[in-house]
């Protein structure tokens, strides 16, 4: 079997475990997640677009039985390498019912997973998700605030610099918002070694076309699939949403 990266896996060479300060992020988001999921009708939980599995492991430690689903085998391999815990399954969100069987008591989709779904795929995904959830199950969707990104033509997210042994890893998230509501996303990692020649080298760089889901588009899609919108927040601490200033769009809905 070849160890070469899968050319169809946009994230085959990105290690989000190394690029994000996960302990601080989980500590920051934990109270909100506990509150949102407290009334779940069962402990079975879906982590959709789970990546390297940090949210799944936190929620497993909170007493949930978590199934993480992601289309990237490279990200799932890193999730599994962290040891026993949640179940991790490779699956396309647009074909969710082919990857897992329910029922589940809730679902989260935190990060940049949903923008990989375009409208036709989103309809299929939400129909499958509705069929996998128990009545009253909470669903938490978090994406970037694409209202802000598209309206203000935001071209980058804050720089992320991480110490990694003897060098520094710089994570760039560059974006090219387009009039049709899509965003060309360029996740890029740099190796930064001050004083050496060259001091900066590109390690990875990808072109990924995303659907910039606006708040109203998410609400309409969820409503059409039979979900009830309970609230919309501007971040994972439960802050109020503002189209011009919020960093995220976080939608809490129920089956």
Backbone as CSV, one residue per row, in Angstrom:
resi,resn,N_x,N_y,N_z,CA_x,CA_y,CA_z,C_x,C_y,C_z
1,UNK,0.847,-1.188,0.000,0.000,0.000,0.000,0.886,1.243,0.000
2,UNK,0.560,2.221,-0.824,1.364,3.428,-0.935,1.115,4.350,0.249
3,UNK,2.199,5.027,0.716,2.078,6.017,1.778,1.924,7.423,1.224
4,UNK,1.798,7.545,-0.108,1.655,8.857,-0.723,0.328,9.477,-0.331
5,UNK,0.289,10.805,-0.140,-0.973,11.454,0.226,-2.035,11.253,-0.842
6,UNK,-3.277,11.105,-0.407,-4.409,10.991,-1.320,-4.639,12.348,-1.983
7,UNK,-4.533,12.434,-3.336,-4.694,13.729,-3.992,-6.087,14.314,-3.856
8,UNK,-7.086,13.500,-3.513,-8.448,13.996,-3.333,-8.707,14.461,-1.895
9,UNK,-7.762,14.203,-0.993,-7.893,14.583,0.406,-7.215,15.936,0.603
10,UNK,-8.019,16.999,0.663,-7.468,18.355,0.759,-6.669,18.573,2.038
11,UNK,-6.883,17.733,3.046,-6.255,17.954,4.340,-5.286,16.838,4.713
12,UNK,-4.773,16.133,3.681,-3.928,14.970,3.935,-2.617,15.319,4.610
13,UNK,-2.142,16.543,4.427,-0.863,16.919,5.015,-0.991,18.022,6.066
14,UNK,-2.228,18.279,6.494,-2.451,19.263,7.548,-2.703,18.556,8.873
15,UNK,-1.976,18.940,9.900,-2.199,18.382,11.224,-2.821,19.451,12.112
16,UNK,-4.148,19.447,12.201,-4.815,20.439,13.032,-4.471,20.247,14.509
17,UNK,-4.048,19.044,14.886,-3.632,18.836,16.267,-2.418,19.696,16.601
18,UNK,-1.509,19.869,15.651,-0.307,20.676,15.874,-0.573,22.163,15.689
19,UNK,-1.565,22.511,14.872,-1.725,23.902,14.460,-2.666,24.705,15.341
20,UNK,-3.411,24.044,16.196,-4.393,24.723,17.041,-4.086,24.431,18.503
21,UNK,-4.223,25.442,19.342,-4.006,25.273,20.787,-5.236,24.609,21.393
22,UNK,-5.312,23.297,21.249,-6.540,22.585,21.581,-6.927,22.646,23.062
23,UNK,-6.026,22.449,24.012,-6.472,22.500,25.419,-7.158,23.814,25.769
24,UNK,-6.589,24.924,25.296,-7.204,26.235,25.581,-8.538,26.373,24.872
25,UNK,-8.629,25.871,23.643,-9.883,25.982,22.906,-10.984,25.152,23.567
26,UNK,-10.670,23.916,23.936,-11.675,23.064,24.573,-12.127,23.671,25.899
27,UNK,-11.197,24.194,26.683,-11.562,24.822,27.955,-12.495,26.013,27.725
28,UNK,-12.241,26.761,26.663,-13.060,27.937,26.356,-14.470,27.536,25.915
29,UNK,-14.590,26.458,25.158,-15.874,26.065,24.582,-16.673,25.115,25.470
30,UNK,-16.020,24.499,26.459,-16.650,23.446,27.256,-17.961,23.868,27.920
31,UNK,-18.038,25.035,28.586,-19.313,25.383,29.247,-20.485,25.474,28.274
32,UNK,-20.241,26.032,27.092,-21.300,26.167,26.087,-21.742,24.801,25.579
33,UNK,-20.784,23.922,25.303,-21.124,22.583,24.827,-21.908,21.806,25.874
34,UNK,-21.493,21.915,27.118,-22.228,21.216,28.187,-23.672,21.703,28.263
35,UNK,-23.856,23.010,28.175,-25.198,23.583,28.268,-26.074,23.139,27.098
36,UNK,-25.522,23.189,25.894,-26.288,22.845,24.695,-26.699,21.379,24.689
37,UNK,-25.808,20.508,25.152,-26.051,19.065,25.043,-26.681,18.465,26.291
38,UNK,-26.923,19.285,27.302,-27.421,18.763,28.581,-28.756,18.038,28.434
39,UNK,-29.617,18.499,27.551,-30.937,17.891,27.419,-31.055,16.865,26.314
40,UNK,-29.950,16.343,25.835,-29.991,15.353,24.744,-30.784,14.123,25.176
41,UNK,-31.646,13.604,24.294,-32.488,12.465,24.665,-31.751,11.138,24.806
42,UNK,-30.496,11.058,24.375,-29.664,9.883,24.632,-28.215,10.331,24.621
43,UNK,-27.316,9.454,25.060,-25.886,9.775,25.120,-25.173,9.546,23.795
44,UNK,-25.864,8.979,22.822,-25.253,8.777,21.515,-25.118,10.108,20.784
45,UNK,-23.909,10.435,20.356,-23.647,11.754,19.784,-22.821,11.626,18.512
46,UNK,-23.200,12.398,17.500,-22.436,12.474,16.248,-21.556,13.713,16.257
47,UNK,-20.273,13.523,15.929,-19.359,14.645,15.703,-19.068,14.652,14.209
48,UNK,-19.690,15.582,13.492,-19.661,15.600,12.029,-18.543,16.510,11.539
49,UNK,-17.668,15.950,10.679,-16.456,16.670,10.306,-15.526,16.739,11.506
50,UNK,-15.280,15.587,12.131,-14.604,15.523,13.426,-13.122,15.835,13.360
51,UNK,-12.517,15.806,12.156,-11.091,16.099,12.041,-10.256,15.162,12.878
52,UNK,-9.340,15.714,13.670,-8.439,14.889,14.480,-9.048,14.492,15.829
53,UNK,-10.306,14.804,16.057,-11.062,14.192,17.141,-11.006,14.834,18.502
54,UNK,-10.523,16.064,18.607,-10.410,16.674,19.933,-11.756,16.922,20.591
55,UNK,-12.740,17.431,19.846,-14.069,17.617,20.427,-14.700,16.271,20.784
56,UNK,-14.505,15.282,19.939,-15.078,13.962,20.207,-14.524,13.384,21.502
57,UNK,-13.229,13.532,21.726,-12.621,12.988,22.940,-13.084,13.747,24.190
58,UNK,-13.218,15.053,24.070,-13.733,15.814,25.205,-15.141,15.346,25.566
59,UNK,-16.000,15.191,24.565,-17.388,14.817,24.837,-17.493,13.372,25.308
60,UNK,-16.611,12.505,24.829,-16.573,11.136,25.341,-16.238,11.161,26.842
61,UNK,-15.295,12.006,27.227,-14.932,12.130,28.641,-16.073,12.705,29.473
62,UNK,-16.980,13.433,28.822,-18.149,13.990,29.505,-19.282,12.974,29.657
63,UNK,-19.069,11.766,29.148,-20.064,10.720,29.315,-20.879,10.387,28.085
64,UNK,-20.593,11.027,26.963,-21.313,10.713,25.728,-20.656,9.529,25.008
65,UNK,-21.431,8.881,24.180,-20.918,7.820,23.308,-20.806,8.420,21.913
66,UNK,-19.594,8.822,21.541,-19.388,9.678,20.380,-18.940,8.872,19.167
67,UNK,-19.584,9.165,18.041,-19.151,8.661,16.739,-18.704,9.846,15.909
68,UNK,-17.432,9.881,15.554,-16.892,10.947,14.730,-16.880,10.545,13.275
69,UNK,-17.315,11.440,12.405,-17.368,11.168,10.958,-16.566,12.238,10.237
70,UNK,-15.703,11.822,9.330,-14.918,12.764,8.536,-14.569,12.106,7.209
71,UNK,-14.433,12.938,6.176,-14.093,12.423,4.846,-12.599,12.245,4.653
72,UNK,-11.782,12.806,5.545,-10.332,12.759,5.396,-9.749,11.590,6.181
73,UNK,-9.230,10.606,5.465,-8.614,9.461,6.127,-7.380,9.887,6.914
74,UNK,-6.664,10.897,6.419,-5.475,11.370,7.127,-5.838,11.974,8.479
75,UNK,-6.924,12.768,8.513,-7.361,13.341,9.780,-7.857,12.250,10.734
76,UNK,-8.581,11.268,10.210,-9.081,10.179,11.044,-7.945,9.335,11.601
77,UNK,-6.898,9.137,10.808,-5.749,8.368,11.299,-5.134,9.049,12.515
78,UNK,-5.037,10.376,12.487,-4.518,11.095,13.641,-5.473,10.979,14.828
79,UNK,-6.772,11.000,14.556,-7.750,10.859,15.636,-7.610,9.494,16.314
80,UNK,-7.472,8.451,15.518,-7.370,7.099,16.073,-6.046,6.893,16.795
81,UNK,-4.987,7.541,16.330,-3.667,7.362,16.937,-3.602,7.870,18.368
82,UNK,-4.554,8.709,18.755,-4.551,9.254,20.115,-4.992,8.227,21.155
83,UNK,-5.405,7.030,20.712,-5.770,5.980,21.651,-7.257,5.671,21.631
84,UNK,-7.682,4.678,22.424,-9.092,4.274,22.424,-9.989,5.375,22.959
85,UNK,-11.235,5.311,22.523,-12.202,6.326,22.934,-13.376,6.341,21.993
86,UNK,-13.623,7.470,21.331,-14.741,7.545,20.387,-14.549,6.604,19.198
87,UNK,-15.629,6.332,18.534,-15.578,5.586,17.274,-15.408,6.593,16.139
88,UNK,-14.442,6.351,15.260,-14.184,7.254,14.147,-14.450,6.526,12.824
89,UNK,-15.269,7.171,11.978,-15.754,6.540,10.745,-15.468,7.459,9.566
90,UNK,-14.951,6.892,8.487,-14.779,7.677,7.270,-16.105,7.755,6.540
91,UNK,-16.500,8.977,6.176,-17.757,9.132,5.469,-17.927,10.529,4.923
92,UNK,-18.595,10.612,3.794,-18.949,11.887,3.187,-20.229,12.373,3.848
93,UNK,-20.241,13.611,4.324,-21.437,14.115,4.999,-22.660,14.107,4.093
94,UNK,-22.465,14.246,2.781,-23.581,14.222,1.845,-24.156,12.816,1.682
95,UNK,-23.479,11.822,2.245,-23.953,10.437,2.217,-23.885,9.873,3.628
96,UNK,-24.366,10.646,4.584,-24.196,10.322,6.001,-24.848,8.999,6.376
97,UNK,-26.026,8.729,5.834,-26.740,7.505,6.205,-26.011,6.251,5.754
98,UNK,-25.104,6.386,4.793,-24.309,5.239,4.350,-23.129,4.979,5.284
99,UNK,-22.790,5.969,6.128,-21.623,5.841,6.997,-21.978,5.374,8.397
100,UNK,-23.151,5.778,8.902,-23.531,5.454,10.281,-25.005,5.082,10.339
101,UNK,-25.378,4.405,11.418,-26.778,4.100,11.669,-27.160,4.637,13.046
102,UNK,-28.385,5.117,13.164,-28.848,5.728,14.403,-29.564,4.736,15.287
103,UNK,-30.327,5.252,16.236,-30.550,6.691,16.445,-29.496,7.315,17.350
104,UNK,-29.344,8.645,17.218,-28.429,9.406,18.044,-29.214,10.465,18.817
105,UNK,-28.655,10.868,19.946,-29.317,11.852,20.787,-28.900,13.280,20.518
106,UNK,-27.981,13.484,19.581,-27.548,14.836,19.252,-26.430,14.802,18.241
107,UNK,-26.079,15.981,17.727,-25.008,16.077,16.730,-24.355,17.443,16.827
108,UNK,-23.059,17.457,16.574,-22.329,18.711,16.440,-21.585,18.705,15.111
109,UNK,-21.437,19.883,14.537,-20.607,20.073,13.342,-19.853,21.374,13.579
110,UNK,-18.654,21.241,14.145,-17.876,22.398,14.588,-16.629,22.509,13.718
111,UNK,-16.437,23.661,13.085,-15.261,23.845,12.251,-15.651,24.171,10.822
112,UNK,-14.814,23.734,9.905,-15.003,24.136,8.507,-15.587,23.017,7.653
113,UNK,-16.343,22.101,8.264,-16.866,20.971,7.508,-18.050,21.314,6.618
114,UNK,-19.049,22.021,7.162,-20.268,22.282,6.399,-20.032,23.088,5.120
115,UNK,-19.086,24.040,5.081,-18.865,24.766,3.822,-18.363,23.896,2.670
116,UNK,-17.976,22.653,2.944,-17.633,21.742,1.854,-18.882,21.213,1.149
117,UNK,-20.048,21.448,1.765,-21.306,21.010,1.174,-21.942,22.160,0.400
118,UNK,-22.292,21.901,-0.851,-23.018,22.875,-1.661,-24.515,22.578,-1.531
119,UNK,-25.398,23.436,-2.048,-26.826,23.312,-1.716,-27.447,21.934,-1.922
120,UNK,-27.208,21.291,-3.042,-27.808,19.967,-3.268,-27.288,18.966,-2.246
121,UNK,-25.994,19.035,-1.942,-25.401,18.130,-0.956,-25.926,18.428,0.445
122,UNK,-26.143,19.700,0.744,-26.667,20.067,2.061,-28.066,19.496,2.275
123,UNK,-28.892,19.507,1.244,-30.245,18.931,1.346,-30.152,17.448,1.692
124,UNK,-29.274,16.716,1.007,-29.118,15.285,1.277,-28.582,15.056,2.689
125,UNK,-27.605,15.845,3.081,-27.006,15.710,4.406,-28.044,15.919,5.505
126,UNK,-28.818,16.994,5.405,-29.789,17.299,6.455,-30.917,16.275,6.490
127,UNK,-31.307,15.756,5.332,-32.332,14.706,5.305,-31.821,13.452,6.013
128,UNK,-30.585,13.068,5.721,-29.994,11.910,6.392,-29.873,12.154,7.889
129,UNK,-29.391,13.345,8.263,-29.204,13.654,9.676,-30.533,13.602,10.423
130,UNK,-31.585,14.162,9.840,-32.897,14.140,10.483,-33.354,12.709,10.752
131,UNK,-33.051,11.811,9.815,-33.449,10.421,9.972,-32.631,9.653,10.984
132,UNK,-31.494,10.193,11.395,-30.607,9.513,12.334,-30.797,9.973,13.772
133,UNK,-31.563,11.052,13.979,-31.677,11.655,15.298,-33.000,11.329,15.984
134,UNK,-32.952,11.246,17.291,-34.155,11.088,18.089,-34.916,12.409,18.162
135,UNK,-36.235,12.376,18.355,-36.987,13.627,18.529,-36.427,14.457,19.689
136,UNK,-36.293,15.743,19.460,-35.770,16.637,20.487,-34.260,16.705,20.549
137,UNK,-33.573,15.970,19.685,-32.111,15.954,19.712,-31.540,17.319,19.331
138,UNK,-30.598,17.851,20.121,-29.962,19.117,19.755,-28.951,18.929,18.636
139,UNK,-28.881,19.916,17.751,-27.908,19.941,16.657,-27.193,21.287,16.730
140,UNK,-25.876,21.259,16.802,-25.094,22.488,16.897,-24.178,22.596,15.684
141,UNK,-24.424,23.618,14.862,-23.617,23.882,13.679,-22.789,25.148,13.912
142,UNK,-21.485,25.060,13.712,-20.624,26.234,13.809,-19.812,26.360,12.522
143,UNK,-19.927,27.522,11.885,-19.113,27.843,10.717,-18.575,29.256,10.919
144,UNK,-17.652,29.651,10.081,-17.228,31.043,10.089,-18.413,31.940,9.740
145,UNK,-18.367,33.177,10.133,-19.426,34.130,9.794,-19.233,34.556,8.335
146,UNK,-19.847,33.788,7.432,-19.668,34.074,6.010,-20.434,35.313,5.562
147,UNK,-21.411,35.768,6.338,-22.021,37.066,6.040,-20.938,38.143,6.084
148,UNK,-20.157,38.127,7.119,-19.070,39.101,7.275,-17.987,38.907,6.211
149,UNK,-17.592,37.670,5.981,-16.514,37.387,5.025,-16.899,37.824,3.620
150,UNK,-18.126,37.513,3.199,-18.555,37.853,1.841,-18.838,39.344,1.699
151,UNK,-19.509,39.938,2.691,-19.882,41.351,2.593,-18.669,42.269,2.683
152,UNK,-17.711,41.911,3.525,-16.543,42.765,3.739,-15.315,42.285,2.976
153,UNK,-15.472,41.227,2.215,-14.367,40.635,1.450,-13.149,40.394,2.343
154,UNK,-13.385,39.662,3.409,-12.308,39.269,4.314,-11.426,38.244,3.595
155,UNK,-10.122,38.465,3.594,-9.224,37.596,2.827,-8.310,36.728,3.690
156,UNK,-8.388,36.884,5.022,-7.556,36.028,5.867,-8.133,35.975,7.270
157,UNK,-7.811,34.901,7.967,-8.136,34.751,9.376,-6.871,35.021,10.186
158,UNK,-6.989,35.236,11.497,-5.801,35.554,12.293,-4.689,34.514,12.146
159,UNK,-3.463,35.004,12.129,-2.279,34.163,12.007,-2.146,33.261,13.225
160,UNK,-1.712,32.039,13.009,-1.527,31.080,14.082,-0.084,30.590,14.043
161,UNK,0.689,30.881,15.101,2.087,30.461,15.173,2.244,29.505,16.343
162,UNK,2.804,28.322,16.060,2.968,27.294,17.081,4.426,26.868,17.154
163,UNK,4.949,26.692,18.365,6.283,26.154,18.568,6.232,24.646,18.348
164,UNK,7.184,24.139,17.574,7.220,22.709,17.281,8.674,22.256,17.261
165,UNK,9.136,21.705,18.382,10.531,21.308,18.544,11.443,22.521,18.307
166,UNK,12.357,22.412,17.343,13.346,23.482,17.136,12.883,24.536,16.144
167,UNK,11.668,24.424,15.645,11.191,25.382,14.650,9.798,25.872,15.034
168,UNK,9.325,26.837,14.275,7.975,27.341,14.449,7.151,27.003,13.222
169,UNK,5.900,26.653,13.463,4.972,26.355,12.380,3.967,27.488,12.311
170,UNK,3.831,28.072,11.130,2.898,29.173,10.908,1.728,28.649,10.088
171,UNK,0.516,28.857,10.578,-0.689,28.393,9.893,-1.412,29.608,9.328
172,UNK,-1.500,29.661,8.000,-2.205,30.732,7.299,-3.528,30.201,6.778
173,UNK,-4.577,30.998,6.931,-5.877,30.647,6.346,-6.289,31.822,5.467
174,UNK,-5.968,31.690,4.191,-6.229,32.747,3.222,-7.512,32.428,2.471
175,UNK,-8.266,33.472,2.114,-9.564,33.274,1.474,-9.759,34.281,0.355
176,UNK,-10.416,33.827,-0.693,-10.781,34.699,-1.808,-12.297,34.639,-1.965
177,UNK,-13.033,35.552,-1.305,-14.502,35.547,-1.427,-14.918,35.923,-2.847
178,UNK,-15.966,35.265,-3.360,-16.390,35.474,-4.740,-17.845,35.932,-4.797
179,UNK,-18.223,36.645,-5.856,-19.590,37.176,-5.952,-20.680,36.111,-5.926
180,UNK,-20.354,34.875,-6.339,-21.372,33.825,-6.371,-21.591,33.159,-5.015
181,UNK,-20.944,33.684,-3.976,-21.135,33.123,-2.644,-20.184,31.996,-2.301
182,UNK,-19.251,31.683,-3.177,-18.230,30.702,-2.861,-16.983,31.410,-2.355
183,UNK,-16.120,30.640,-1.726,-14.867,31.163,-1.189,-13.760,30.191,-1.558
184,UNK,-12.709,30.693,-2.208,-11.538,29.863,-2.457,-10.678,29.915,-1.200
185,UNK,-10.567,28.801,-0.535,-9.870,28.694,0.740,-8.491,28.106,0.503
186,UNK,-7.459,28.770,1.056,-6.073,28.302,0.907,-5.454,28.056,2.286
187,UNK,-5.711,26.878,2.888,-5.016,26.554,4.141,-3.547,26.276,3.832
188,UNK,-2.664,26.992,4.502,-1.238,26.945,4.173,-0.427,26.878,5.463
189,UNK,0.563,26.006,5.492,1.474,25.957,6.628,2.878,26.327,6.164
190,UNK,3.556,27.083,7.003,4.925,27.517,6.742,5.842,26.996,7.844
191,UNK,7.072,26.667,7.470,8.112,26.359,8.449,8.951,27.616,8.628
192,UNK,8.997,28.124,9.850,9.681,29.392,10.128,10.871,29.123,11.055
193,UNK,12.067,29.360,10.524,13.296,29.156,11.292,14.130,30.429,11.219
194,UNK,13.879,31.365,12.150,14.596,32.641,12.110,16.109,32.443,12.136
195,UNK,16.794,33.193,11.289,18.246,33.128,11.228,18.792,32.152,10.224
196,UNK,17.960,31.235,9.730,18.404,30.282,8.733,18.061,30.790,7.348
197,UNK,18.633,30.135,6.333,18.347,30.499,4.951,17.773,29.303,4.209
198,UNK,16.581,29.411,3.659,15.655,30.532,3.823,14.983,30.462,5.194
199,UNK,14.589,31.589,5.744,13.962,31.573,7.069,12.543,31.012,7.058
200,UNK,11.885,31.069,5.900,10.491,30.605,5.790,10.358,29.696,4.583
201,UNK,9.721,28.548,4.780,9.455,27.615,3.685,7.982,27.208,3.717
202,UNK,7.397,27.042,2.540,6.020,26.538,2.452,6.044,25.021,2.611
203,UNK,5.285,24.520,3.587,5.196,23.081,3.816,4.005,22.505,3.067
204,UNK,2.847,23.143,3.219,1.643,22.700,2.515,0.854,23.920,2.058
205,UNK,0.107,23.728,0.999,-0.798,24.760,0.500,-1.818,24.112,-0.411
206,UNK,-3.082,24.432,-0.200,-4.161,23.805,-0.965,-5.126,24.842,-1.509
207,UNK,-5.774,24.508,-2.611,-6.916,25.263,-3.132,-8.177,24.462,-2.834
208,UNK,-9.062,25.008,-2.020,-10.304,24.333,-1.669,-11.458,25.303,-1.885
209,UNK,-12.411,24.940,-2.746,-13.562,25.797,-3.001,-14.660,25.454,-1.999
210,UNK,-15.106,26.464,-1.265,-16.124,26.291,-0.237,-17.386,27.071,-0.582
211,UNK,-18.508,26.623,-0.040,-19.746,27.372,-0.097,-19.811,28.263,1.143
212,UNK,-19.863,29.563,0.962,-19.944,30.487,2.092,-21.372,30.569,2.607
213,UNK,-21.718,29.717,3.549,-23.102,29.647,4.030,-23.435,30.848,4.908
214,UNK,-24.348,31.677,4.423,-24.856,32.789,5.225,-25.857,32.263,6.259
215,UNK,-26.080,33.075,7.288,-26.987,32.679,8.362,-28.366,32.312,7.816
216,UNK,-28.944,33.152,6.994,-30.299,32.893,6.519,-30.339,31.624,5.679
217,UNK,-29.286,31.333,4.934,-29.250,30.119,4.115,-29.241,28.874,5.000
218,UNK,-28.477,28.914,6.073,-28.472,27.785,7.003,-29.830,27.604,7.657
219,UNK,-30.446,28.695,8.076,-31.750,28.603,8.721,-32.807,28.038,7.783
220,UNK,-32.794,28.493,6.535,-33.771,27.995,5.555,-33.553,26.512,5.294
221,UNK,-32.303,26.094,5.132,-32.010,24.686,4.857,-32.429,23.808,6.026
222,UNK,-32.143,24.234,7.245,-32.529,23.455,8.406,-34.049,23.392,8.551
223,UNK,-34.717,24.508,8.344,-36.170,24.520,8.433,-36.814,23.598,7.417
224,UNK,-36.293,23.604,6.193,-36.843,22.745,5.145,-36.668,21.267,5.473
225,UNK,-35.643,20.936,6.261,-35.392,19.551,6.638,-36.134,19.141,7.906
226,UNK,-36.930,20.052,8.447,-37.747,19.714,9.605,-37.131,20.040,10.950
227,UNK,-36.045,20.817,10.964,-35.423,21.208,12.223,-36.026,22.525,12.718
228,UNK,-36.098,22.661,14.032,-36.553,23.898,14.662,-35.340,24.701,15.113
229,UNK,-35.213,25.938,14.640,-34.101,26.797,15.040,-34.382,27.341,16.439
230,UNK,-33.501,27.029,17.370,-33.682,27.473,18.752,-32.967,28.795,19.021
231,UNK,-31.757,28.963,18.451,-31.009,30.197,18.664,-29.847,30.248,17.678
232,UNK,-29.339,31.446,17.479,-28.146,31.654,16.647,-27.188,32.528,17.447
233,UNK,-25.944,32.074,17.556,-24.937,32.756,18.347,-23.793,33.236,17.458
234,UNK,-22.968,34.106,18.026,-21.835,34.641,17.283,-20.521,33.969,17.605
235,UNK,-20.554,32.923,18.434,-19.336,32.213,18.794,-19.645,31.085,19.749
236,UNK,-18.607,30.330,20.100,-18.772,29.143,20.928,-18.744,29.447,22.424
237,UNK,-19.006,30.685,22.776,-19.217,31.040,24.185,-20.644,31.532,24.393
238,UNK,-21.471,31.394,23.347,-22.873,31.782,23.444,-23.131,33.263,23.285
239,UNK,-22.179,33.996,22.702,-22.361,35.433,22.530,-23.366,35.733,21.422
240,UNK,-23.928,36.949,21.448,-24.918,37.355,20.454,-24.284,37.431,19.067
241,UNK,-25.094,37.127,18.038,-24.609,37.149,16.653,-24.804,38.527,16.035
242,UNK,-23.778,38.988,15.339,-23.859,40.241,14.602,-23.235,40.021,13.232
243,UNK,-23.965,40.357,12.177,-23.505,40.071,10.819,-22.169,40.720,10.503
244,UNK,-21.924,41.906,11.045,-20.731,42.667,10.678,-19.521,42.375,11.546
245,UNK,-19.741,41.865,12.773,-18.615,41.757,13.697,-18.356,40.356,14.251
246,UNK,-19.344,39.482,14.258,-19.140,38.152,14.846,-18.142,37.348,14.032
247,UNK,-17.317,36.592,14.717,-16.351,35.744,14.014,-17.016,34.500,13.444
248,UNK,-18.048,34.010,14.115,-18.686,32.752,13.729,-20.194,32.915,13.580
249,UNK,-20.781,31.912,12.944,-22.229,31.727,12.964,-22.484,30.367,13.579
250,UNK,-23.117,30.350,14.734,-23.360,29.103,15.485,-24.863,28.930,15.609
251,UNK,-25.389,27.882,14.997,-26.834,27.651,14.963,-27.170,26.454,15.859
252,UNK,-28.055,26.672,16.818,-28.581,25.602,17.649,-29.990,25.271,17.168
253,UNK,-30.178,24.047,16.735,-31.491,23.590,16.258,-31.849,22.288,16.958
254,UNK,-33.114,21.892,16.817,-33.560,20.616,17.392,-34.353,19.846,16.354
255,UNK,-34.227,18.549,16.460,-34.939,17.632,15.575,-36.422,17.704,15.897
